[in-house]
Amino acid sequence: MERSAILQEKLSENEQRFHRAYEQIVLLDNKLKDLQVRYNRAKRDGNRSFCYTIRLKMSGVQVVRNVYRQYIQHKADTIVELRHEISIAEDLTDIIH
């Protein structure tokens, strides 16, 4: 397989993973919004035990969301590098042929 084809395949894989991770972040953001509503309701009603457990759940979701954010940042950097390598490989192929 030619170098640019291999790079294109890697780029496609990384873009798919990036988009799947982004979708997970959207779902986690929605989960956080739902938990925030539940927390506000429990706080308003003076239900301190529910406030505590909901805050723990929110904290866990925030940690997972931050891990996904780091992951997509890494994937974004990889995608930029691969696109740069592909353009260089295509330029070299054009020069050679």
C-alpha positions in Angstrom: 0.0 0.0 0.0 1.1 3.5 -0.8 2.1 5.8 2.0 -0.7 8.3 1.4 -3.3 5.5 1.3 -2.1 4.3 4.7 -2.2 7.8 6.1 -5.7 8.3 4.7 -6.8 5.1 6.4 -5.3 6.3 9.7 -7.0 9.7 9.3 -10.3 8.1 8.7 -10.0 6.0 11.8 -9.0 8.9 13.9 -11.8 11.1 12.6 -14.4 8.3 13.4 -13.0 8.0 16.9 -13.0 11.8 17.4 -16.7 12.0 16.3 -17.8 9.1 18.6 -16.0 10.7 21.5 -17.6 14.0 20.8 -21.0 12.4 20.8 -20.2 10.9 24.2 -19.3 14.3 25.5 -22.7 15.7 24.3 -24.5 12.8 26.1 -22.4 13.5 29.2 -23.3 17.2 29.1 -27.0 16.3 28.8 -26.6 13.9 31.8 -24.9 16.8 33.8 -27.8 19.1 33.0 -30.3 16.5 34.1 -28.4 16.0 37.3 -28.2 19.7 37.9 -32.0 20.0 37.6 -32.4 17.1 40.1 -29.8 18.7 42.5 -31.6 22.1 42.4 -34.9 20.4 43.1 -33.4 18.5 46.0 -31.8 21.6 47.4 -35.0 23.6 47.0 -36.9 20.9 48.9 -34.3 20.7 51.6 -33.4 17.1 50.9 -29.7 17.2 51.9 -29.1 13.4 51.5 -30.2 13.5 47.9 -28.1 16.7 47.3 -25.0 14.8 48.5 -25.6 11.7 46.3 -26.4 13.8 43.3 -23.3 15.9 43.8 -21.2 12.7 43.9 -22.8 11.6 40.6 -22.2 15.0 39.0 -18.6 14.8 40.1 -18.1 11.4 38.5 -19.8 12.5 35.2 -17.6 15.6 35.2 -14.4 13.5 35.6 -15.4 11.2 32.7 -16.4 14.2 30.5 -12.9 15.7 31.2 -11.2 12.5 30.2 -13.2 12.5 26.9 -12.2 16.1 26.3 -8.6 15.2 26.8 -9.0 12.3 24.4 -10.6 14.4 21.7 -8.0 17.0 22.0 -5.4 14.3 21.5 -7.3 13.0 18.5 -7.7 16.5 17.0 -3.9 17.0 17.3 -3.4 13.6 15.6 -5.8 14.5 12.8 -4.0 17.8 12.1 -0.7 15.9 12.0 -2.0 13.3 9.6 -3.5 15.8 7.3 -0.2 17.6 7.2 1.6 14.4 6.4 -0.9 13.5 3.7 -0.4 16.8 2.0 3.4 16.4 2.1 3.1 12.8 0.8 0.8 14.0 -2.1 3.1 16.9 -2.9 6.1 14.5 -3.1 4.1 12.1 -5.3 3.3 14.9 -7.6 6.9 16.0 -7.8 8.1 12.5 -8.5 5.6 11.8 -11.2 
